[in-house]
Amino acid sequence: MALAITDANFEEVVLKSDKPVIIDLWAEWCGPCRMVGPIIEEMAIEFEGKAVIGKLDVDNNPETTTRYGVRNIPTILFIKNGEIVDKQVGAVPKNVLVKKLEALL
């Protein structure tokens, strides 16, 4: 299951991670976010132990959303060593996200 990432745990879970991190920035009211959500959940199971995969609700975590300039959702951030190394805005097929993650492993 994907981790619940929040403003409060962002530094510990994301920035200090020794593994690549994928964060799905989403909102409950967002239709395309609901399409991406199950893909993120599948990837969390498939890449367990290899990567940190989580979801951040933009409505409840404005600090992180603002810090990274997220204006459109879903936005999926790919972070390695505390730095954004890739980003995907909008709903895409699973293979696109898997390919981007595998490039970081």
TAFEN-V691341 format. One record per residue. SS is DSSP state (@ for helix, = for strand, . for the rest). PSI is psi in radians with two decimals (NA if undefined). D_CENTER is the distance of its C-alpha to the mean C-alpha in whole Angstrom. Layout:
BEGIN
ss = (SS:SS)
psi = (PSI:PSI)
d_center = (D_CENTER:D_CENTER)
END
This chain:
BEGIN
ss = (.:.:=:=:.:.:.:.:.:@:@:@:@:@:@:.:.:.:.:=:=:=:=:=:=:=:.:.:.:.:@:@:@:@:@:@:@:@:@:@:@:@:@:@:@:@:.:.:.:.:=:=:=:=:=:=:=:.:.:.:.:@:@:@:@:@:@:.:.:.:.:.:.:.:=:=:=:=:=:=:.:.:=:=:=:=:=:=:=:.:.:.:.:@:@:@:@:@:@:@:@:@:.:.:.)
psi = (2.45:2.49:2.57:1.92:2.37:2.99:-0.67:-0.65:0.07:-0.86:-0.83:-0.84:-0.67:-1.05:-0.52:0.09:2.43:0.06:2.79:2.60:2.36:2.27:2.18:1.90:2.09:3.05:2.62:-0.59:-0.06:2.00:-0.93:-0.53:-0.64:-0.42:-0.65:-0.56:-0.90:-0.56:-0.77:-0.73:-0.76:-0.78:-0.61:-0.65:-0.82:-0.57:0.32:2.30:-0.31:-0.53:2.75:2.14:2.16:3.06:2.44:2.08:1.99:-0.52:-0.55:-0.07:1.16:-0.46:-0.91:-0.72:-0.78:-0.75:-0.66:0.17:0.60:2.07:-0.40:2.52:2.66:2.49:2.27:2.08:2.41:2.03:2.34:2.30:0.66:0.05:2.48:2.14:-0.25:2.83:2.52:2.14:2.25:2.89:2.33:2.83:2.72:-0.73:-0.51:-0.79:-0.70:-0.76:-0.74:-0.70:-0.79:-0.52:-0.34:-0.23:NA)
d_center = (13:9:9:10:9:11:13:16:14:11:14:15:12:10:13:15:13:16:13:10:7:4:1:3:6:9:13:15:17:15:17:14:11:14:14:10:10:13:11:8:11:13:11:10:14:15:13:14:16:15:11:9:6:5:5:7:10:11:15:15:13:15:15:12:12:15:15:12:14:12:15:14:11:9:7:5:5:7:9:12:15:13:13:11:12:11:9:9:11:12:13:13:15:13:15:14:10:12:14:12:11:14:15:14:15)
END
